[in-house]
């Protein structure tokens, strides 16, 4: 019900914008923009044409709100809008944006346009932004806000509360970060602890000294796992000497979790890893999916080759051909299931280093149980369906599907675990790669078993 209501509100808002655009009602459009939440504006921009997007964007007058709006946009729409915008206006928006949003905005521009925008900023602003842009993409440094609330360990609780009341530039203060004389992070204090502590107590006496912190180069997925595991609202980011650089807040982590999950699902489906795939052209989508489908195509060629090698076996017992689709389909399905379970376990931190053998044995056992069950059922079906076929047909079919499902479960588990060992994204192990390899192995096992019985 809530989803339907939300969709109805978005449709109504979109139609209102379009009606005002047709009437050229500039004043009403400006008022509507000011009343609409930036997140809702970002959603309805997906349904606007390029011309409508440009018209509405030019009417956004508050640079700070505009920066928040840009940070909520889909990447492809953001790039499309800003590449058509004047560098002067982008510079004004960047100046009002938070440090983490500044990097997001500038990374969406071409190199030349980014440089032209930076040249319009003050020297100190340029240096701060260039430092953020230097961090690897999808790292904690690229996500963090440098406007962080931190105090010296010798400050009192009274001074901390006063400073908290006076601050208006820092990112929302979830915690008070405590530093020493060298600006190294030495502790953290919750707002609740600060509020109930005697005013003259030093921060060094109430801070938690065991602080979970990440380096600026830490992958954003690792930051997301840390936040999810400990239910943090923010995570401090430090350099090699544990000097506080900034914080990554939970709202940014939510975006990371969504983006990483989308990327993993796309890779597991063999559709590339571009999170903006729905906003890309048909040609770009085709190029992204071409290499992934090539694996399936090549696997089909190999499977056909295997079948061709055993052409004599098929001619002698034509009923064997009827079960090739089942052998390939069941093996591919259980292989994909196993690989998907392992990949998601790795992504969520539930699969630890050192537990690989236990995981492999568990999935192999599942493959053995399911393979045995479906092997018996398919073997019985083969015996009663093809009564005139050789007596061994049911046994061949049953053994083949049982072994292929067992092997498929093992392959689907081992491939992502191996890829993680060699620092390759395990998500590519599912979909076409697993099903293709399992299809070839399944067909080969089928005909090897059939040949063995024919020679008896």
C-alpha positions as CSV (number, residue, x, y, z in Angstrom):
1,X,0.0,0.0,0.0
2,X,2.8,2.4,0.9
3,X,4.6,1.7,-2.4
4,X,1.5,2.3,-4.4
5,X,0.9,5.6,-2.5
6,X,4.5,6.7,-3.1
7,X,4.2,5.9,-6.8
8,X,1.0,7.8,-7.0
9,X,2.5,10.9,-5.3
10,X,5.6,10.8,-7.6
11,X,3.3,10.5,-10.7
12,X,1.2,13.5,-9.4
13,X,4.3,15.6,-8.7
14,X,5.8,14.8,-12.2
15,X,2.5,15.7,-13.9
16,X,2.4,19.0,-11.9
17,X,5.9,19.9,-13.0
18,X,5.1,19.1,-16.6
19,X,1.9,21.2,-16.6
20,X,3.7,24.2,-15.1
21,X,6.5,23.8,-17.7
22,X,4.0,23.8,-20.6
23,X,2.5,27.0,-19.2
24,X,6.0,28.6,-18.6
25,X,4.8,29.3,-15.0
26,X,8.2,30.2,-13.7
27,X,7.1,31.6,-10.3
28,X,5.0,28.6,-9.5
29,X,7.8,26.3,-10.6
30,X,10.3,28.0,-8.3
31,X,7.8,27.6,-5.4
32,X,7.2,24.0,-6.2
33,X,10.9,23.3,-6.3
34,X,11.4,24.9,-2.9
35,X,8.6,22.8,-1.4
36,X,9.7,19.5,-2.9
37,X,12.2,17.4,-1.1
38,X,15.5,17.0,-3.0
39,X,15.2,13.2,-2.9
40,X,11.7,13.4,-4.5
41,X,13.1,15.8,-7.1
42,X,15.8,13.3,-7.9
43,X,13.2,10.5,-8.5
44,X,11.0,12.5,-10.8
45,X,14.0,13.6,-12.9
46,X,14.2,10.0,-14.1
47,X,10.9,10.6,-16.0
48,X,11.8,13.9,-17.5
49,X,13.2,14.5,-20.9
50,X,16.6,16.2,-21.3
51,X,14.8,19.5,-22.1
52,X,12.6,19.2,-19.0
53,X,15.5,18.3,-16.8
54,X,17.5,21.4,-18.0
55,X,14.5,23.7,-17.6
56,X,13.8,22.6,-14.0
57,X,17.5,22.6,-13.0
58,X,18.0,26.2,-14.2
59,X,15.2,27.3,-11.8
60,X,16.9,25.8,-8.7
61,X,18.1,28.9,-6.8
62,X,19.5,27.6,-3.5
63,X,23.0,26.2,-4.1
64,X,23.1,24.1,-0.9
65,X,19.8,22.4,-1.7
66,X,20.9,22.0,-5.3
67,X,24.1,20.2,-4.1
68,X,21.9,17.8,-2.0
69,X,19.7,17.2,-5.1
70,X,22.7,16.4,-7.3
71,X,24.1,13.9,-4.7
72,X,20.7,12.0,-4.9
73,X,20.6,11.8,-8.7
74,X,21.4,8.7,-10.7
75,X,24.9,8.9,-12.0
76,X,24.0,9.0,-15.7
77,X,21.4,11.8,-15.2
78,X,23.9,13.8,-13.0
79,X,26.5,13.6,-15.8
80,X,24.0,14.6,-18.5
81,X,22.8,17.7,-16.5
82,X,26.2,19.0,-15.5
83,X,27.9,18.6,-18.8
84,X,25.4,21.1,-20.2
85,X,25.7,23.5,-17.3
86,X,28.0,26.5,-17.1
87,X,31.2,26.0,-15.1
88,X,30.5,29.1,-13.0
89,X,27.2,27.8,-11.7
90,X,28.8,24.3,-10.9
91,X,31.6,26.1,-9.0
92,X,29.0,27.9,-6.8
93,X,27.2,24.6,-6.1
94,X,30.4,22.8,-5.3
95,X,31.4,25.6,-2.9
96,X,28.2,25.0,-0.9
97,X,28.3,21.2,-1.1
98,X,29.5,18.9,1.6
99,X,33.0,17.5,1.1
100,X,31.8,14.0,0.2
101,X,29.3,15.5,-2.3
102,X,31.9,17.7,-3.9
103,X,33.9,14.7,-5.0
104,X,30.7,13.0,-6.4
105,X,29.8,16.1,-8.4
106,X,33.2,16.6,-9.9
107,X,33.8,12.9,-10.6
108,X,30.7,13.0,-12.9
109,X,32.3,15.7,-15.1
110,X,34.8,15.3,-17.9
111,X,38.5,16.0,-17.0
112,X,38.5,19.3,-18.8
113,X,35.3,20.6,-17.2
114,X,36.4,19.5,-13.8
115,X,39.6,21.5,-14.3
116,X,37.6,24.6,-15.4
117,X,35.4,24.4,-12.3
118,X,38.4,24.0,-10.0
119,X,40.0,27.1,-11.5
120,X,37.0,29.1,-10.4
121,X,37.4,28.2,-6.7
122,X,39.7,29.7,-4.1
123,X,43.2,28.1,-3.7
124,X,42.4,26.6,-0.3
125,X,39.1,25.1,-1.7
126,X,41.0,23.7,-4.7
127,X,43.5,21.9,-2.4
128,X,40.8,20.4,-0.2
129,X,38.8,19.1,-3.2
130,X,41.9,17.8,-5.1
131,X,42.8,15.8,-2.0
132,X,39.4,14.2,-1.9
133,X,39.5,13.5,-5.7
134,X,42.9,11.8,-5.2
135,X,41.4,8.9,-3.2
136,X,40.5,5.7,-5.1
137,X,37.0,5.5,-6.4
138,X,34.6,3.5,-4.0
139,X,37.0,4.0,-1.1
140,X,36.3,5.4,2.4
141,X,38.2,8.6,1.4
142,X,35.9,9.3,-1.5
143,X,32.9,8.8,0.7
144,X,34.0,10.7,3.8
145,X,33.0,14.1,5.0
146,X,35.9,16.1,6.2
147,X,33.7,18.5,8.2
148,X,34.0,16.4,11.4
149,X,33.4,17.4,15.0
150,X,36.5,16.6,17.0
151,X,37.9,17.9,20.3
152,X,41.2,17.6,22.3
153,X,41.3,15.0,25.0
154,X,42.0,17.7,27.7
155,X,38.7,19.5,26.9
156,X,35.9,19.4,29.6
157,X,32.4,18.1,29.0
158,X,31.1,21.6,29.5
159,X,33.4,22.9,26.7
160,X,32.4,20.1,24.5
161,X,28.7,20.8,24.9
162,X,29.3,24.5,24.2
163,X,31.3,23.7,21.1
164,X,28.6,21.3,19.9
165,X,25.9,24.0,20.3
166,X,28.0,26.5,18.4
167,X,29.1,24.3,15.5
168,X,27.1,24.5,12.3
169,X,29.6,23.5,9.6
170,X,30.4,20.0,10.7
171,X,28.6,16.9,9.5
172,X,25.8,15.9,11.8
173,X,27.5,14.9,15.1
174,X,26.6,11.4,16.0
175,X,29.7,11.0,18.2
176,X,32.4,13.3,19.6
177,X,35.8,12.2,18.4
178,X,38.7,12.9,20.7
179,X,42.2,13.7,19.5
180,X,45.7,14.2,21.1
181,X,48.2,17.0,20.6
182,X,49.2,15.5,17.2
183,X,45.6,15.3,16.0
184,X,45.6,11.5,16.3
185,X,42.3,9.8,17.1
186,X,42.5,8.4,20.6
187,X,38.9,8.0,21.6
188,X,35.2,8.5,20.9
189,X,32.3,9.6,23.1
190,X,28.6,9.2,22.5
191,X,26.3,12.2,22.8
192,X,24.4,10.5,25.6
193,X,27.6,9.9,27.6
194,X,28.5,13.6,27.1
195,X,25.1,14.8,28.2
196,X,25.0,12.9,31.5
197,X,28.7,13.5,32.5
198,X,29.7,16.1,35.1
199,X,30.5,19.4,33.3
200,X,34.1,19.6,34.6
201,X,35.1,16.0,33.6
202,X,37.8,15.8,31.0
203,X,37.0,14.0,27.8
204,X,40.0,11.7,28.3
205,X,38.2,10.3,31.4
206,X,35.0,9.3,29.6
207,X,36.1,8.4,26.1
208,X,36.1,4.9,24.7
209,X,39.7,4.2,23.8
210,X,39.0,1.2,21.6
211,X,37.8,2.8,18.4
212,X,36.9,1.1,15.2
213,X,38.5,3.2,12.4
214,X,39.2,2.8,8.7
215,X,42.0,4.0,6.4
216,X,41.1,6.4,3.6
217,X,42.0,3.7,1.1
218,X,39.7,1.1,2.6
219,X,37.1,-0.3,0.2
220,X,33.6,1.2,0.7
221,X,32.1,-2.4,1.0
222,X,34.4,-3.0,4.0
223,X,33.2,0.2,5.6
224,X,29.6,-0.9,5.0
225,X,30.2,-4.2,6.7
226,X,31.7,-2.5,9.7
227,X,28.7,-0.2,10.1
228,X,26.3,-3.2,9.7
229,X,28.1,-5.4,12.1
230,X,28.4,-2.9,15.0
231,X,25.3,-0.7,14.2
232,X,27.4,2.5,14.0
233,X,26.0,5.8,12.9
234,X,29.4,6.9,11.6
235,X,32.9,5.5,11.2
236,X,36.1,7.7,11.5
237,X,38.6,7.7,8.7
238,X,42.3,8.1,9.5
239,X,45.6,8.2,7.8
240,X,48.6,6.0,8.4
241,X,49.4,7.8,11.6
242,X,45.8,7.5,12.8
243,X,45.3,11.3,12.3
244,X,41.6,12.0,11.9
245,X,40.7,12.8,8.3
246,X,36.9,12.6,8.3
247,X,33.9,10.4,8.9
248,X,31.7,8.2,6.8
249,X,28.1,8.5,8.0
250,X,25.3,5.8,7.9
251,X,23.3,7.6,5.1
252,X,26.3,7.2,2.8
253,X,26.7,3.6,3.8
254,X,23.1,2.8,3.0
255,X,23.8,4.1,-0.6
256,X,26.9,1.9,-0.7
257,X,25.0,-1.2,0.4
258,X,22.4,-0.6,-2.3
259,X,25.0,0.1,-5.0
260,X,27.2,-2.9,-4.1
261,X,24.2,-5.3,-4.0
262,X,23.0,-4.0,-7.4
263,X,26.5,-4.5,-8.9
264,X,26.7,-8.0,-7.5
265,X,23.3,-9.0,-8.8
266,X,24.1,-7.6,-12.3
267,X,27.4,-9.6,-12.3
268,X,25.7,-12.7,-11.1
269,X,23.1,-12.4,-13.9
270,X,25.9,-11.9,-16.5
271,X,24.7,-8.4,-17.3
272,X,27.9,-6.5,-16.5
273,X,28.5,-4.4,-13.5
274,X,27.2,-0.9,-14.5
275,X,24.7,0.2,-11.8
276,X,23.1,2.6,-14.2
277,X,22.4,0.0,-16.8
278,X,18.7,0.9,-17.1
279,X,19.6,4.5,-18.0
280,X,22.1,3.4,-20.7
281,X,21.4,3.2,-24.4
282,X,20.7,-0.2,-26.1
283,X,24.1,-0.1,-27.8
284,X,25.9,0.5,-24.5
285,X,23.9,-2.3,-22.8
286,X,24.7,-4.7,-25.7
287,X,28.5,-3.9,-25.4
288,X,28.4,-4.4,-21.6
289,X,26.7,-7.8,-21.9
290,X,28.5,-9.1,-24.9
291,X,31.6,-10.6,-23.1
292,X,29.4,-12.3,-20.4
293,X,27.2,-14.0,-23.0
294,X,30.3,-15.1,-24.9
295,X,31.0,-17.5,-22.1
296,X,27.6,-19.1,-22.5
297,X,28.1,-19.2,-26.3
298,X,31.5,-20.8,-25.9
299,X,30.1,-23.3,-23.4
300,X,27.4,-24.3,-25.8
301,X,29.9,-24.9,-28.5
302,X,31.9,-27.1,-26.2
303,X,28.8,-29.0,-25.1
304,X,27.9,-29.5,-28.7
305,X,31.4,-30.8,-29.4
306,X,31.1,-33.3,-26.6
307,X,27.8,-34.6,-27.9
308,X,29.3,-34.9,-31.3
309,X,32.1,-37.0,-30.0
310,X,29.6,-39.5,-28.6
311,X,27.4,-39.5,-31.6
312,X,27.6,-43.3,-31.9
313,X,26.4,-43.7,-28.4
314,X,23.3,-41.6,-29.1
315,X,22.6,-43.5,-32.3
316,X,22.7,-46.8,-30.5
317,X,20.4,-45.6,-27.7
318,X,18.4,-42.7,-29.0
319,X,16.5,-42.3,-25.7
320,X,19.7,-40.8,-24.1
321,X,19.1,-37.6,-26.1
322,X,15.8,-37.0,-24.2
323,X,17.6,-36.4,-20.9
324,X,20.4,-34.1,-22.0
325,X,18.3,-30.9,-21.2
326,X,17.5,-32.2,-17.8
327,X,21.1,-33.1,-17.0
328,X,22.3,-29.7,-18.1
329,X,19.4,-27.7,-16.5
330,X,19.6,-29.3,-13.0
331,X,23.4,-29.1,-12.8
332,X,23.3,-25.4,-13.9
333,X,20.6,-24.6,-11.4
334,X,22.2,-26.1,-8.3
335,X,25.6,-24.7,-9.4
336,X,24.1,-21.2,-9.6
337,X,22.4,-21.6,-6.2
338,X,25.7,-22.6,-4.5
339,X,27.7,-19.8,-6.1
340,X,25.0,-17.2,-5.2
341,X,24.9,-18.4,-1.6
342,X,28.7,-18.2,-1.3
343,X,29.0,-14.8,-3.1
344,X,26.4,-13.2,-0.9
345,X,28.1,-14.8,2.2
346,X,31.4,-13.2,1.2
347,X,29.7,-9.8,0.5
348,X,28.0,-9.8,3.9
349,X,31.0,-11.1,5.8
350,X,29.4,-14.4,6.8
351,X,32.1,-16.4,4.9
352,X,35.4,-16.0,6.8
353,X,38.9,-16.9,5.7
354,X,39.7,-20.4,7.1
355,X,36.1,-21.7,6.8
356,X,36.4,-22.6,3.1
357,X,36.6,-26.4,3.6
358,X,33.6,-26.4,5.9
359,X,31.6,-24.4,3.3
360,X,32.6,-26.6,0.4
361,X,31.7,-29.8,2.3
362,X,28.4,-28.4,3.3
363,X,27.4,-27.5,-0.3
364,X,28.8,-30.8,-1.6
365,X,26.6,-32.6,0.9
366,X,23.6,-30.6,-0.3
367,X,24.5,-31.6,-3.8
368,X,24.8,-35.2,-2.8
369,X,21.4,-35.3,-1.1
370,X,19.6,-33.4,-3.9
371,X,21.4,-35.3,-6.6
372,X,20.5,-38.6,-5.1
373,X,16.9,-37.6,-4.7
374,X,16.4,-36.4,-8.3
375,X,18.6,-39.2,-9.6
376,X,16.3,-41.8,-8.2
377,X,13.2,-39.9,-9.5
378,X,14.6,-39.4,-13.0
379,X,15.9,-42.9,-13.2
380,X,12.5,-44.4,-12.4
381,X,10.9,-42.0,-14.9
382,X,13.3,-43.2,-17.6
383,X,12.6,-46.9,-16.9
384,X,8.8,-46.5,-17.1
385,X,8.8,-43.9,-20.0
386,X,11.2,-45.8,-22.3
387,X,10.2,-49.4,-21.6
388,X,11.7,-50.6,-24.9
389,X,15.1,-49.0,-24.2
390,X,18.0,-50.9,-22.6
391,X,17.6,-51.9,-19.0
392,X,20.5,-49.8,-17.9
393,X,18.9,-46.5,-19.2
394,X,17.4,-45.6,-15.8
395,X,20.6,-46.3,-14.0
396,X,22.7,-44.2,-16.5
397,X,20.3,-41.3,-16.2
398,X,20.0,-41.5,-12.4
399,X,23.8,-41.7,-11.9
400,X,24.4,-38.9,-14.3
401,X,22.1,-36.4,-12.8
402,X,23.2,-37.3,-9.3
403,X,26.9,-36.9,-10.1
404,X,26.4,-33.8,-12.2
405,X,24.5,-32.1,-9.4
406,X,27.2,-33.1,-6.9
407,X,29.9,-31.7,-9.1
408,X,27.9,-28.6,-9.9
409,X,27.5,-27.8,-6.2
410,X,31.2,-28.2,-5.7
411,X,32.1,-26.1,-8.7
412,X,29.6,-23.4,-7.7
413,X,31.2,-23.2,-4.3
414,X,34.9,-23.5,-5.1
415,X,35.0,-20.9,-8.0
416,X,33.9,-17.9,-5.9
417,X,36.1,-19.0,-2.9
418,X,39.1,-19.3,-5.3
419,X,38.5,-15.9,-6.9
420,X,38.4,-14.3,-3.5
421,X,41.7,-15.9,-2.6
422,X,43.3,-14.2,-5.7
423,X,41.6,-10.9,-5.1
424,X,39.1,-11.1,-8.0
425,X,35.4,-10.1,-7.4
426,X,33.6,-13.4,-6.6
427,X,30.4,-12.1,-8.1
428,X,31.6,-12.9,-11.6
429,X,31.7,-16.6,-10.7
430,X,27.9,-16.9,-10.9
431,X,25.6,-16.8,-13.8
432,X,27.1,-17.7,-17.2
433,X,30.5,-18.9,-15.9
434,X,29.1,-21.5,-13.5
435,X,26.3,-22.7,-15.7
436,X,28.6,-23.0,-18.7
437,X,31.2,-25.0,-17.0
438,X,28.6,-27.2,-15.3
439,X,26.8,-27.8,-18.6
440,X,30.0,-29.1,-20.2
441,X,31.0,-31.3,-17.3
442,X,27.4,-32.6,-16.9
443,X,27.2,-33.7,-20.6
444,X,30.7,-35.2,-20.4
445,X,29.8,-37.2,-17.3
446,X,26.5,-38.4,-18.9
447,X,28.2,-39.8,-22.0
448,X,31.1,-41.3,-20.1
449,X,28.7,-43.2,-17.8
450,X,26.5,-44.2,-20.8
451,X,29.6,-45.5,-22.7
452,X,30.8,-47.5,-19.7
453,X,27.4,-49.4,-19.6
454,X,27.4,-49.9,-23.3
455,X,30.8,-51.6,-23.1
456,X,29.7,-54.0,-20.4
